[in-house]
Amino acid sequence: MTWQEKERKSLLETKLVNPFSRYTAGQLLDSAGVMVSWLCVLHCLALPFVLALLPLAGLSFLIDETVELAILGIAVCIAALSLVPAYFRQHGSLRAIALFAAGIGLFGISRSLFEDDLPMEIIFILVGAALITTAHLINRRLCKQCAECRAKESV
């Protein structure tokens, strides 16, 4: 068996054991960032409609503002672990970080300026989540392009 066949067999066994092995940590963090930003949207959109039902289901803790702050905190931590290292170690493009900052900024504006105006708050939250999602997707694309460039240079 040649070393290439051994490598292929090892790679196949790894994929059978761990289905996430084909993704880098940065790609997984970008995916988590997208999910967390839309979790925030879901929380903000659903909360006004299920407000009366939450205490009955024992989920009244979801009404608390600390849940929103926790979701935003998780989104910022994921971005710090994904976007910042990718900027410094891989692609060097500020686009993803700028989009993320704009998205978080819109979340903050929606909470501070439009807390009593639900339609405007929802619009700002949706646009903010779209910007955060775009930031993570651009970061993922830039990292992939950069990895491809490095692979071509080494050949």
C-alpha positions, 0 to 999 in steps of 0.5 A: 500500500502506497503512502497516498492510499494510506493517507486516503484510508486514514482520511476516510476513517477520520471522516467516519469517526468525526463528520466535522473533520472536514471543517476547520475551527474557523468554519465551525465558528463562522457557522455558529456565529450565523446561528447565534445571530439568527437565534437573537432574531428569533428571540426578539421576534417571538418574544412579543407573541409568546410573552403571556405563555412563557410563565405557564411553560416555566420559561419566564427567564426568557423574558429577562433582558439578560438573555438578550445580553447573553446572546449578544455576548455569545455572538461577540465571543464567537466573532472574537474567536473567528473573525479576529484571528482570521484577519491577523493570520489569514486574509488581512481584510477588515470587511468581515470585522466592519460588517460584524461591528455594524451588525452589533451596532444596529442591535445596540441601536435597536435596543436603545432607541427603538425599545418602544417602537416594535416595527423599527426595532425588528427592522434594525434587528433583522438588518443587524443579523443579516450583516453579522451573517454576511460578515461570517460568510465573507470571512469563511470565503476569504479564509477559503480563498487564502487557503487555496492560494497557499496550497497553489504557492506550495505546489 
